[in-house]
Amino acid sequence: PLHNYPRDFTFVVNGEHFPTSKYCADLLSSKISKLHQADPTISEYNIQTNNKGDFRQILNLLEFNQSEINDNKIPFFSEIIEKLEIEKLDINIIEPELSLNNIIEMIKKHDKTRYFYLKKLSLDVDFLSENFYQLNDDQIQDLVTLHEDTIEKIISNDKLSLLTEDQLLKFILKLCNFNKKYNSMYEYVYFENVSNEQLELFVNNFNIDINNELCLKMFFFFFLYKILY
């Protein structure tokens, strides 16, 4: 009977007060629970969000009932879940089946509220990695606009499937032309599997800042290339 506990704790969300009990606050949020372990007298916690929503829907989770959330409320929920470190939450989202036609848009959607869609985003990355070899030029161009860490998860994924190693090298070259911060991603290329034609193109355009380990690897293949060709 959670309603029997005294209302001795208040969440202040975007200036609005939502009273509850310390017990309920601890049950809802692992972050509040940790704060109370350090200082049991804490009776208020302030939260500011970029997106607007009704925090009462968050408190209603303590009733352990299913709750339906509109798509436009997801950004607010995602912020609250991340800020309060809410862990015990089972999220069931009905979405269209993944395909090559919608995968990049789905990743963009899930990237915006990645804490809320963490499991979905992981499945997205696996799907795109498995089907990377099927991407057309327009999809590759769209792929460049994803978050840097998402792109790295895709090309470093154990499930990455390529037509040839040239395909990956061309993609990273495109990334580096877009922004030099992607230089470090050359480490995911197996240069021994790159074609002579693509390797020559890469050597002729080689002008990047890279870490020492990658530099040694590149030097080896450049040296080998000069000897053999």
Order of alpha helices (4+ residues) and beta strands (2+ residues): beta-beta-alpha-alpha-beta-alpha-alpha-alpha-alpha-alpha-alpha-alpha-alpha-alpha
